[in-house]
């Protein structure tokens, strides 16, 4: 899916370690520029992608993302993981 909007929030990087190594994840919020704006929280996974996308607050971007939901221990979780950014 694609959505175009202005970046209104850049959240802190989260990181951790697993058996496979270290990981980083960063979340962002964009707001569409329609009569009735919508907001989308999306995430970028991996230090390389975070660095290459270099998303800044205030810029207008088009986000290509995959929405996903999964269940863990009886609770549901959702994410919108970005795989491409176009300025």
SVG drawing of the C-alpha trace seen along z (x, -y; Angstrom):
<svg xmlns="http://www.w3.org/2000/svg" viewBox="-13 -21 38 38">
<polyline fill="none" stroke="black" stroke-width="0.4" points="0.0,0.0 1.1,-3.6 0.2,-6.7 1.4,-10.3 1.6,-12.7 3.7,-15.1 5.9,-13.6 4.5,-15.0 6.5,-12.9 9.7,-11.0 9.8,-8.7 13.0,-7.4 14.9,-4.4 14.2,-1.2 16.9,1.5 17.7,4.9 19.6,8.1 18.5,11.6 20.2,14.8 20.5,13.5 22.2,10.3 21.3,6.7 18.2,5.0 16.8,1.4 13.3,0.2 12.0,-3.4 8.4,-4.6 7.1,-7.7 3.7,-9.4 2.5,-11.0 -0.6,-13.0 -2.3,-13.2 -3.1,-16.5 -6.8,-16.0 -9.9,-17.9 -10.2,-15.4 -6.6,-14.4 -5.7,-10.9 -2.7,-9.9 -0.6,-6.7 1.9,-5.3 4.5,-3.3 7.8,-1.7 11.2,-1.1 13.0,2.0 16.8,2.3 19.6,-0.3 20.5,-0.3 17.0,-1.2 16.6,-3.8 19.9,-5.4 19.1,-5.3 15.6,-6.6 16.8,-9.4 13.2,-10.5 12.9,-14.0 10.0,-15.7 8.2,-18.2 9.0,-16.6 6.3,-15.3 6.9,-11.6 5.1,-8.7 5.4,-5.6 5.1,-2.1 4.2,0.2 2.8,3.6 0.1,3.7 0.2,6.8 -1.4,8.2 -0.4,11.1 -1.5,12.8 0.8,13.4 -0.3,14.9 -4.0,14.1 -3.4,10.5 -3.4,9.0 -0.8,6.6 -0.6,4.6 2.1,2.9 2.7,1.0 6.2,1.8 7.6,-0.6 9.6,0.9 10.1,-2.2 10.1,-6.0 9.7,-8.5 10.2,-12.2"/>
</svg>
